[in-house]
Every structure is written in structure tokens, then in C-alpha cells.
Amino acid sequence: MNKTFSRREFLRRAAWTAAGLCAAPYVTTGLRAASPNDTLLHASFGASGMARSDIEGITRGRAKLVAVADVDLAKARALKKEFPEIRIYQDWRELLDKEKTIDSVNVTVPDHMHAPMAMAAMQLGKHVYCQKPLTHDVYEARQLTEFARRRKLVTQMGIQIHSSGIYREAVRIIQDGTIGKVKEVHTWSNKAWGDPSPLPNRTDPVPADLDWDAWLGTAAARPFIGEGYYHPGNWRKRLDFGTGTFGDMGCHIYDPVFKALELTAPISLRSDGPAPNQWNWAINARIEYVFPGTAFTAEKTVKVIWYDGEERPPKDVQALLVDEKLPGQGSIFIGTKGVMMLPHIARAQLFPEKDFENWQRPKVTENDHWQQFVEACRGNGQTAAGFDYSGPLTETILLGSLATRFPKATLQWNVKSLKFTNLSDANQYVRRSYRKGWEVEGL
């Protein structure tokens, strides 16, 4: 296809459709919930890895995969074995232009393309399941959240443990007051999605099945580097494409903290770890947030501290667990009556154990995160991690990644204006510029 023409034509149509929806919100069939008797017609942006998991999770219910778009055709073609009738596209914009009957999409690609794909699909009235983090930048998360709310679209972010019994139980434990009011929380991950090395000084041949320009999408053009430097997995380490360890795992591990304490936007945050270099995120982060207190916290404010790579909570905090070793990832909630340690992913433990010998775990249900989305699209119930919840959660996480660019600086945050009030240099990272020709209306 003629990509230059297709890009202009797609953006023209998307802008026209978005304008039309503002005046007549039920112009497209995608804005309605499908009948409970209907099968949801679904398309996937992404074909392998987590995209494959999302596809399998969505299609095990009343949803049918009809099309997939992936810049790597080899990965898309592999899906044919399981879904022989699907139509394959290398350009996601062409899929949206031609597959007019689809009801929903999942966006499961590198972080920098989440917002453009999700926004373009929503402008056409499609319900959206988007992987975490919802977006690459804070501004994008706000725009998606507000657009989805205005259009009353079904949305869900891919933090599937949010719907699991273990996280739902942990939320109940905190909100039941089992460990009292929460004084502070320590969270961590042993992953190391960063790279202190400089950019390799080489250019490699682009694989035959890969559209490198489309993979770059909204990011600035640059030569392809092989051996997995960008594609398929290490993009998480790169500033322009991923969001580092915190962006990757923070949306999971902060989720039960955010939910249990009913946190809102932070007042301030500070990074005491290393800064990223010119190309890549750093590792061994330590990021401290100060949030307004809630009904579930002990004071008027509450601290939530993140550690990754080799960093861990201080020894006095770990000592609260007595002889229990820290898991590779998780959280410690310090309350006025006790301590809860929540591994990622396992059931919560309470300390000191002798104080909770007669304690009974709350009874919670196990929900299917993907099928919750499918059924909500079909008019049955609601999603638990729609953009009204996951958008603000994502904003919070992305602020932490942003703060690592300014070590030892306490950043004051104004959530309404989406601005740092005491360090103007930081505001340039709230919203990035898209490469010419890849702009999407509303972003």
C-alpha cells in the first residue's frame, strides 16, 4: 500500500470521525455495547509475547479475533496456526481503516505506541484493552482517560492481577483495618530494565519481515540495531520506547497500594537513585512519593517508596518481617497495629505472626480480567481497571520514572495543571512531541 497516502488518509478520517462523535456520540456502532447475545468482534495490535496472552484471554469467551496488526509479519503469521481466518496487517492504521465492523481492540505493543493506537481506536468508537503502562507519557494518560470517559467507552488496562483473588484479598485486609491505619509503604522489584551503556555505534540490516519505520512510529527516526537491542524485548530499557523497571512493574506492584489506600495524585516525589543516560533508563532506583492522606492512612500524608534492581527497603523495615525473607518483588504496608507483606504474586502475610494467630482471611472472589472486559463490552457489568482508575495510576507511575531524570530534587506536582511547580525543566518530559506524519488527533 502507499504508506504516505494511507497515513494522511487515515489521520484525516480519524479527525473527521472524532469531530463527528462530539456532536453525535452514537454515529458508530462501536460506541454501543454489543448485545449480550452477540459475539464481540475483536482485533489485536500486537501478535506475540504479551499480545498472545491478551488474545488468548479475550477470545476464550464470547469474542472472536478477526484481525491482527503487527509491524513484524513473521510474528503475525504465526498466529494463523491458531486463528486461521484472521486478516493480517502490518500497519495498524490500515486495519482500523478497513475493519469497520470490529467492536474492540487490544493494544499490546511497545509503550511509546500505546496512546496513539488507543486514541485512534477510541475515536472510531472501539472499546480498548491496553497493556500497562497505559501510556509512555503523563499527558497521554490524561488524554486517554478523559476521552474514554466522554465517549462512555469500555476500557481496561492490562494489570490482570488487579482482578485476582490475592490482590483483592490484600485490598480487603487493609480496608478492613486489620493492621490499623497505614503509616507508610515500601515497594520493590528485582527487575533491571535499564542500561548504563552508551548507544552502540553501528547500523544493522533490518529483518525482511519488519517495518522499522512503523516500529519507530511516533519516535524520532534512527538506524536499526539488531541482536535484540530494540526489538523484540529490550525496548523497555530505552528512553524513547519503554518506561524502565518502574514503568514496567510499578503499575502492577503499586496497584494494590493505590487501590487499598484509595490514593490520589502525589503532592511531591523525589528520586535518590541514578539518572538515566542520554539513551537508556537507569537501574537501582529509589523513588519516594508523598501522597495526601486518606481514610486508610495514619497521618495527613503518607509516603510510598519504590526500589528496583539491587535496591531494597532499609534493614529496619525488613526486620519487621522477623525471619521472613523478602521476595523478589512486592510491598510492605506498615500499619499502626501490624505489618502486611504482599509478595508479587502471592498471598499476603501479616506480622508479627503471634498477633494474628486467630485472624481469618477475608473471602474474596477470583475474577477473569480479560473476560471482565469482554462482558462489559457486551453490556454485562463493568471493568475493574478502566481508564478512570488506571489512567491516574499510570500518571503516578510515570511521574516516578520522570523524577529519575532529576536526582536529589524534590518535585512538587500540580495534578490539575499537569505541571511541576518548582522545577520548570521537568515539565518538558510530561508531554513529548510526535514525529511528523505520526500525529494523532487529541494527543
C-alpha positions in Angstrom: 0.0 0.0 0.0 1.0 3.6 -0.4 2.0 4.4 3.2 2.2 8.2 2.8 -1.3 8.4 1.3 -2.6 5.9 3.8 -1.2 7.8 6.7 -2.7 11.1 5.6 -6.0 9.5 4.7 -6.3 7.6 8.0 -5.5 10.7 10.0 -8.0 12.8 8.0 -10.7 10.2 8.6 -9.9 9.8 12.3 -10.0 13.5 12.8 -13.3 13.7 11.0 -14.8 10.8 12.9 -13.7 12.3 16.3 -15.3 15.6 15.4 -18.5 13.8 14.4 -18.6 11.8 17.6 -18.5 15.0 19.6 -21.7 16.1 18.0 -23.4 12.7 17.6 -21.9 10.1 20.0 -23.8 7.2 18.6 -22.8 7.6 15.0 -20.6 4.5 15.0 -21.7 1.0 16.2 -18.6 0.7 18.2 -19.9 3.2 20.8 -22.7 0.9 21.8 -22.3 -2.1 24.0 -22.7 -5.3 22.0 -25.9 -7.3 22.7 -25.4 -10.0 25.3 -26.3 -12.4 22.6 -23.6 -11.1 20.2 -20.0 -12.3 19.7 -17.6 -9.4 20.2 -15.6 -8.8 17.0 -12.1 -8.1 18.1 -8.7 -7.0 16.7 -5.3 -7.1 18.2 -2.4 -4.6 17.8 0.4 -7.0 18.5 0.8 -10.7 17.8 3.3 -12.3 20.1 4.5 -12.3 23.7 2.1 -10.5 26.0 -0.1 -9.8 22.9 -0.6 -13.5 22.5 -1.6 -13.8 26.2 -4.1 -10.9 25.7 -5.5 -12.5 22.6 -6.0 -15.9 24.3 -7.5 -14.3 27.4 -10.0 -12.2 25.4 -11.0 -14.9 22.9 -11.7 -17.7 25.4 -15.1 -16.1 25.9 -17.7 -14.5 23.6 -15.1 -12.7 21.4 -13.8 -13.6 18.0 -10.4 -12.4 16.7 -10.9 -11.2 13.2 -7.8 -9.2 12.5 -4.3 -8.5 13.8 -1.7 -5.8 13.1 2.0 -6.3 13.8 5.0 -4.5 12.3 6.8 -7.9 12.3 4.9 -10.0 9.8 6.6 -13.2 10.9 5.0 -12.9 14.4 1.6 -12.1 12.9 1.7 -15.1 10.5 2.5 -17.4 13.4 -1.0 -16.6 14.8 -2.5 -18.2 11.7 -1.9 -21.6 13.2 -4.4 -20.9 16.0 -6.6 -18.4 14.2 -6.6 -19.4 10.5 -9.3 -17.0 9.5 -7.7 -13.8 10.8 -6.8 -11.0 8.4 -3.2 -9.7 8.9 -2.0 -6.1 8.6 1.5 -4.7 9.0 0.1 -1.1 9.5 -2.4 -0.7 12.4 -3.9 2.3 10.7 -4.8 0.3 7.7 -6.5 -2.3 10.0 -8.6 0.5 11.6 -9.4 1.9 8.2 -10.6 -1.4 6.7 -12.0 -3.4 9.6 -15.1 -1.3 10.2 -17.1 -3.9 11.9 -14.8 -4.6 14.9 -16.1 -3.7 18.3 -12.9 -3.7 20.3 -9.1 -3.9 20.2 -6.2 -4.7 22.5 -3.1 -2.6 22.4 -0.1 -4.8 23.3 3.0 -3.2 21.7 5.9 -1.2 23.0 4.9 1.6 25.4 5.5 4.5 23.1 2.7 3.4 20.7 0.0 2.7 23.3 -1.6 6.2 23.3 -1.6 6.7 19.5 -3.2 3.3 18.9 -5.7 3.5 21.8 -6.8 7.0 20.9 -7.2 6.3 17.2 -9.3 3.3 18.0 -11.4 5.1 20.5 -12.0 8.0 18.1 -13.6 5.3 15.8 -15.8 4.1 18.7 -13.8 1.0 19.6 -13.6 -0.3 23.1 -9.9 -0.7 24.2 -8.0 -3.2 26.3 -4.5 -1.6 26.7 -1.4 -3.1 28.3 0.4 -1.4 31.2 1.7 1.2 31.5 -1.3 2.8 29.8 0.9 5.3 28.0 4.5 6.4 27.7 3.9 9.9 29.0 1.8 11.6 31.7 -0.1 13.8 29.3 -1.1 10.9 27.1 -2.6 9.1 30.1 -4.8 12.1 30.9 -6.0 12.5 27.4 -7.0 8.8 27.0 -8.8 8.9 30.3 -10.8 11.9 29.6 -11.7 10.9 26.0 -12.8 7.4 27.1 -15.0 9.0 29.8 -16.6 11.4 27.4 -17.4 8.7 24.9 -18.5 6.2 27.5 -16.3 3.5 26.0 -15.4 0.3 27.8 -11.7 0.3 28.7 -9.4 -1.9 30.7 -5.6 -1.7 31.4 -3.7 -5.0 31.4 -2.9 -5.2 35.1 -4.6 -8.6 35.3 -3.5 -9.3 38.9 -5.8 -6.5 39.9 -8.7 -8.9 39.4 -7.1 -11.8 41.1 -8.1 -13.1 44.5 -4.7 -12.4 46.0 -4.7 -8.7 45.3 -8.4 -8.3 46.0 -7.8 -10.0 49.4 -4.9 -7.7 50.2 -7.1 -4.7 49.5 -9.7 -6.0 51.8 -7.2 -6.7 54.6 -6.1 -3.0 54.5 -9.5 -1.5 54.2 -10.9 -3.8 57.0 -8.3 -2.1 59.3 -6.6 -5.4 60.1 -3.2 -3.8 60.5 -4.7 -0.4 61.6 -4.1 2.8 59.7 -1.2 2.7 57.3 1.8 4.8 58.2 4.0 4.1 55.1 4.5 1.6 52.3 7.7 0.2 50.7 7.5 -1.4 47.3 10.2 -3.0 45.2 11.1 -5.1 42.1 14.3 -7.0 41.4 14.0 -6.4 37.6 16.5 -4.2 35.9 15.0 -2.7 32.8 17.8 -0.2 32.4 21.2 0.1 30.7 24.1 2.4 31.7 25.9 1.7 28.4 26.1 4.2 25.5 24.3 3.7 22.3 26.1 1.1 20.1 27.9 2.8 17.2 26.6 0.6 14.4 23.8 0.1 11.9 22.4 -3.4 11.2 20.2 -4.7 8.4 16.5 -4.6 9.1 14.9 -8.0 9.1 12.9 -8.7 5.9 9.6 -9.1 7.8 10.0 -6.0 10.0 8.7 -2.5 9.1 11.3 -0.5 11.1 9.7 2.9 10.3 6.3 1.7 11.6 8.0 0.2 14.7 9.5 3.6 15.4 6.1 5.2 14.9 5.9 8.4 16.9 9.6 8.3 17.9 12.4 10.1 16.1 13.9 8.2 13.1 17.2 6.3 13.8 19.1 3.3 12.4 18.1 -0.2 13.2 20.3 -2.1 15.7 20.0 -5.8 15.8 20.7 -8.6 18.3 17.6 -7.6 20.3 18.8 -4.1 21.1 15.3 -2.7 20.4 13.2 -5.5 19.0 11.6 -7.7 20.3 12.2 -7.1 24.0 14.9 -4.6 25.2 12.9 -1.6 24.1 11.8 -1.4 27.8 15.3 -0.1 28.6 15.3 2.7 26.1 14.0 6.2 27.0 12.1 6.7 23.8 10.2 3.4 23.7 9.9 2.0 27.2 9.5 3.3 30.8 12.1 1.4 32.6 11.6 -1.1 35.5 9.2 1.2 37.3 7.0 1.8 34.3 7.0 -1.9 33.6 6.4 -3.2 37.1 5.1 -0.2 39.0 1.6 -0.4 37.5 1.4 -4.0 38.9 3.0 -3.5 42.3 1.6 0.0 43.1 -1.9 -1.2 42.0 -2.9 -2.8 45.3 -1.3 0.1 47.2 -3.2 2.6 45.1 -6.5 0.7 45.5 -6.3 -0.3 49.1 -5.4 3.2 50.3 -7.6 5.0 47.7 -4.6 7.2 46.8 -5.0 10.2 44.6 -2.2 12.1 42.8 1.1 12.7 44.7 1.9 16.0 46.3 5.6 15.6 45.7 8.2 13.0 44.7 11.9 12.6 44.8 14.4 10.2 43.2 17.6 9.3 45.1 18.9 6.8 42.6 21.0 7.3 39.4 19.8 9.3 36.5 19.3 7.8 33.0 21.9 8.5 30.4 21.1 10.0 27.0 19.6 6.9 25.7 18.5 4.5 28.4 16.8 4.3 31.8 18.9 3.7 34.9 18.6 0.8 37.3 18.8 0.6 41.1 16.1 3.3 41.6 14.9 4.7 44.9 11.8 6.9 44.4 9.9 8.4 47.3 6.3 9.7 46.9 4.3 11.8 49.3 0.5 11.4 48.9 -2.4 13.2 50.6 -3.7 11.1 53.5 -6.9 9.1 53.1 -9.4 7.3 55.4 -6.9 4.4 55.4 -3.7 6.2 56.4 -2.5 7.3 59.8 -1.5 10.8 59.0 -2.4 13.7 56.8 0.2 12.5 54.3 1.6 9.1 53.5 4.9 8.0 52.0 5.2 5.3 49.4 8.8 4.4 48.4 9.9 2.3 45.4 13.2 0.4 45.0 14.3 -1.7 42.0 17.3 -3.6 40.7 19.6 -4.2 43.7 17.9 -1.7 45.9 15.6 -2.8 48.7 13.8 -1.3 51.7 16.1 -0.5 54.6 17.1 -3.1 57.2 14.8 -1.7 59.9 11.8 -2.2 57.6 12.9 -5.7 56.6 13.3 -6.5 60.3 9.5 -6.1 60.7 9.2 -9.4 58.8 11.3 -11.1 61.5 12.9 -14.1 59.8 10.8 -14.0 56.6 13.0 -13.2 53.5 11.9 -10.6 51.1 10.5 -12.0 47.8 11.9 -10.7 44.6 9.0 -8.3 44.2 6.4 -7.0 46.5 5.2 -4.4 49.1 5.4 -3.9 52.8 2.5 -1.9 54.4 3.4 -0.6 57.9 0.3 0.0 60.0 -0.5 1.2 63.5 -1.5 -2.4 64.6 0.8 -4.5 62.4 2.5 -5.1 59.1 1.4 -6.7 55.9 3.8 -8.0 53.4 2.3 -8.6 49.9 4.6 -10.6 47.5 4.1 -10.2 43.8 2.3 -12.6 43.1 1.3 -14.5 46.3 -1.0 -14.2 49.3 -0.4 -11.5 51.9 1.4 -12.3 55.2 0.8 -10.4 58.5 3.4 -9.6 61.2 4.1 -10.1 64.0 2.5 -13.5 63.4 1.6 -14.0 67.1 -0.7 -11.0 66.9 -2.7 -12.6 64.0 -2.9 -16.2 65.1 -6.8 -16.2 65.2 -7.2 -13.9 62.3 -9.4 -15.2 59.5 -8.7 -14.2 55.9 -11.5 -12.3 54.1 -13.4 -14.2 51.5 -13.0 -12.8 48.0 -13.8 -13.9 44.5 -11.4 -14.6 41.7 -12.2 -12.6 38.5 -11.1 -13.0 35.0 -9.6 -9.6 33.9 -9.9 -10.3 30.2 -13.4 -11.7 30.3 -14.5 -8.9 32.5 -13.6 -6.6 29.6 -15.3 -8.8 27.0 -18.5 -9.0 29.1 -18.5 -5.2 29.8 -18.2 -4.6 26.0 -21.3 -6.9 25.6 -23.2 -4.9 28.1 -22.7 -7.1 31.2 -21.1 -5.4 34.2 -18.1 -3.1 34.3 -14.3 -3.4 34.2 -12.2 -3.1 37.4 -9.3 -1.3 35.8 -10.9 1.0 33.3 -9.1 4.2 32.3 -10.8 6.2 35.1 -8.8 4.1 37.5 -5.8 3.0 35.5 -5.2 6.4 34.0 -4.4 8.2 37.3 -2.5 5.1 38.4 -0.4 5.3 35.2 0.2 9.1 35.7 1.5 8.4 39.1 3.9 5.7 38.0 5.2 7.8 35.0 5.9 10.7 37.3 8.3 8.4 39.2 10.2 7.5 36.0 10.3 11.1 35.1 11.7 12.1 38.5 14.8 9.9 38.0 16.0 12.5 35.4 16.4 14.9 38.4 18.2 13.0 41.2 18.0 14.5 44.7 15.4 17.1 43.7 12.0 17.1 45.4 9.5 17.8 42.7 6.2 19.5 43.7 3.3 18.3 41.5 0.1 20.1 40.5 -2.2 17.4 39.2 -4.8 19.7 37.7 -2.4 21.7 35.5 -0.1 18.6 34.8 2.9 20.7 35.9 5.7 20.7 38.3 5.5 23.9 40.2 9.1 24.2 41.5 11.3 22.9 38.6 10.2 24.0 35.2 12.8 21.9 33.4 10.9 18.8 34.4 7.8 19.8 32.6 9.3 19.1 29.2 9.0 15.4 29.9 5.3 15.5 30.8 4.4 15.5 27.1 6.6 14.6 24.2 6.4 15.6 20.5 5.4 13.0 17.9 7.4 12.5 14.7 5.9 14.4 11.8 3.4 12.3 10.0 2.6 10.2 13.1 0.5 12.7 15.0 -2.9 11.6 16.2 -5.8 14.0 16.9 -6.1 14.6 20.7 -2.6 13.8 21.6 
